[in-house]
């Protein structure tokens, strides 16, 4: 293994986040699909159709689904990618904090699901009115117990010790496999940071581009806060494996250091300075950004 892969293996733990979630959409049954094909004169196999079981704009539904988004975002921001579905890497000294935070989210989810359960009859009646003949009482459970949950647990990525004595050849192969996974994890971390950084630099640069082209742009505090948040996470999680990326992040941080949204709105010269810095950094990032493999960002959701 490379130096960085070895450090990653020794300093990080593998954790897996898993959701169980009641599905908001459901595919139409055979007869319903047949009727849809007849309406549109479509051939079997060339049409797919589904129905929405709940009003996603209802406050109780939005609260539950919003929590899933919050949990996913926290998990991604606190960890590094790993080439296994749903698995990511967290610093061992941060493991307790991560698990405690997920437990806190579970408590919030329980409360949100309880509120959703209170509104269940109302949501079903609304669905019955909106879906018409597509409504099916069997699509809706009597209780939401067990229909929404999130768990996070540690995953052992090391081969079992007994292999070392009983099957040393297999043990060696497993060690090599884990080494390749850690090498891949280092590369995925670089790709993830580079892609996120490039997106934020581009967004902030676009917002400030009015200072360069003379067109009035509407400022948003979020863009500046997001890139400053990225600087903190990069400092906390970066392995130091990509020296050039680290230099560009430092360059961007220096350009944004001490910059507040109020001052940025008022000062055309500051707008130009930051915009020019973001533009230059963005150009250098263009050749560094790679498509991130889907497996690195997938989650093991169940419906």
N, C-alpha and C positions, 0 to 999 in steps of 0.2 A: 504494500500500500504506500501511497504517497504520504508525505508528512502531514498534510491537512486531513486526509482520510483517516489516518491513524489517530490524530487528535480528536476528530469527530467521534470516532468509535469509543474512545476512552472517556470523553467528557460529556457525551449526550446519551439520553435514554430514548427509546422508541415508544411512542404512545399512539393509540388508535382511538379515533372519535367515531362513534356510531349513533345514527339516528333511527328511530322507529317513528313513522309519521303517517297519520291518516291521509290518504290521497284525496286531493281536492278534485281531481279529474278522473273520469272512468270511461273506458272505451265502450262504444255502443255494442249491444249484443248482435247476434247474427241476423235476426229479423230486422232490426233497426238499420243495420248496415245495408241489407238488401234493399230496403225501402229508399235509402239515400242513393244507392247506385241507380235505382230505377228513375228517381227524380232527375239525376244528372246524366243518365245514360252512360254510366261509367262501368268499366269492367272490374270483375273481382280481382283483388290484389293491387289495384291501382287507386284505391280510395281508402283512407283511414278517417275515422270520425270519433269524437269523444264528447262527453258532456261535462259541464262544470257542476259539481254537487253542491257547492256552497258559494255564497256571495263573498268574494275575497275582499270587498271593501267594507264589510261589516267590522266594527271595532274589535269584537272578540276574536274574529278570524285573523285580522291584521296583527293583533297583539301576539298571538301564538306564532304565526309565520315570521313576524319581525324578530322574535327571539331566536329562531333558527338562524336567521341571517347574522344576528349579533354574535351568537356562539361560533359560527363558522369564521367570522371575521377575527374574533379574538384568537381562536385556535391557530389560524394562519399567521397572524401577526406575532404570536408568541413562540412559534416553532419554525423549523426548517423542513423543506420537502425531503421525502424518502421514496425510493422507487417501488413502493408497494401500496396498493389501494387503501386509502383511509389512514395510512400510517405516516407520522411525521416525527421529527426529532426535537427534543427539548433539552436544554442544559440540565444536568442532574441537580444542580443546586436550585433550579427553578421548578423542579418537578412538583414539589408539594404545593407551591403557589398556583401552578396550573391546575392541578386536581382540585384544590380548594375553590378556585374560581369557577370551574365547571360545576362543582357542587352547588355553588351560589346560583348559577344559572338554572340548575335543575329545580331549585326552590322557586325561582321566578316562573319557570315553565309550569310547575304544578299549580300555581295560583292562576296563571293565564288559562290553563286548561279547565280549571274549576269554573272560571267565568264563562268560558266557551260552553261548558256543559249546561250552565244556567240558561244560556241563550239558544240551546240546541233545538227546542221545540219551535221557537220563532224562526230559526234558520231553515228548519225542515219545511215549515209552512210556506216560507218565501220560495224555497226551491220548488215546491209542489206547484205554486202559481206560475213560476217562471219557466219550468221545464215542460209543463203540460203532459203530453202522453209519454215523454221520456222519463218522467219521475217514477222511481221504484223505491218503495219503502224499505226493501231489503238492502239498499245501498247505504243505509244509515243505521249504525249500531244503536242499541238502546242506551248504552253507557260508553263514555270515552276512556274508561279505565284501560290502561295498557296500549292505547292508540297513539300516544305521543310520549316519547322518552328519548333521552340522550345519555350515553355512557362514554366514559373515557378511561382506558386502562393501559397499563404498561405492557408492551409486547417484547418478549425475549428474542433478540436477533442472534444470540450466540448459540452454537451447537451444544448439545448436552455433554456434560463432563464424562459420562460413561463411554462415549465414543473414543475418547483419547486413549483409553486402555484396551477396550475390546475391538474397536475398528479404527485403528489409527489412520488408515488410508481414507476412509470416509470422513473422519474428523478433519484431515488436511484439506479435502475437497470442500468441505463446508466452510472452513476458514477462508479459503480462496474465494468462495462465492460471496461471503460476507464482505470481504475486502473489495470485491467488484461493486457491491451495493454501496459501500461507503464512498468509493470513487465517484459513482454515479450521483450520490447525494451531494457531494461537493460541487459537481458540475451543475446539478439542478438548482442549488442555492445561488450559484453565480448567475444562472440564467434568470431565475426568479427576481433577484435584486436588480439585475440590469434592465429587465423588461419593465418592472414597476417604476424604477428611477427614470427611465426614458419617457414613460407615459406622464409622470408628474412634471418633469422638466418641460415636456412639450405643452402640457396644459397651462403651466404658469407662463411660459413664453408666449403662448397664443393670447393669453389674457392681457399680457403687457405689450403686445405687438403694436398697439395703437401709438405707443411712444416712438415707434420706428416708422410706421407708415402714415401717421397723422390722422388715423381714424379713431373716433371715440369708442372705447371699450368699457364695458361694465365690470367693475372690480368685484371679486368675491373673496371673502375672508377665508373660505374653505380651501382654496388652492394653496395659499400660503401656509395655512395650518397643516395641511396634508403633507407637504414636502418637508416641513420642519419635524413632523411626526416620523416621517421616513428616516430622517437623519438620526433620530434617537434609536429607532429599531435597528438600523444598519450598524450603528456603533455597538449595540448590545449583542447582535446575532452574527455579524459578519465573521467569517473564518480567516480573513486576510489572504485568501487564496488567489484573488485577482487584484494585483497591485494597481493596475490602471484604473479599474473601477473605483477603488478606494480613493485614488487621487482625484477623480472627477467628482465624487461625492464631497470630498473636502473642499473642492473648488466651488461647488454649488452652495455648500453650507457657508462658506466665507462670504459669498455674494448675498446671502439672505440673513446673515448674522446681524442682529440688532434692527432688522427691518420690521416695522409694524404696519398694519394695513392702513391706518390713518395717515401716517407719514407717506406711505407709498401712493395713496390717492392724491395727495397734495403736491408732491414733488415730481415734476416731469423729468428732471435730471436723474433722480433715483430710479424712476420707471425705466428710463433708457439704459442705465447702468445694469440693472438686474436683467432686463430683456436681452441685452447684448450678451451677457454672461450665459443665460439659459440657451440662447441661440447657438453659441459656440460649443457649449457642452453637448447640446442635442446633436450637432453635426458629428462630434466625436463618438457619440453613442450609437449612431446609425449602423456602423459595421459590427457592433458588439451584440446587438439584440438578436436572439434566436427564438424560434417558436418553442414554447414550453410544452413538453409532452403531456398529453391529457392525463396519464396515470399519476403524474405528480400533483395534480390538483383535485383528483376525484375523492368522493366521500362515499362511505358504505351506507347509503340510505336504504331503508326498507319501508315499504308501504303495507 
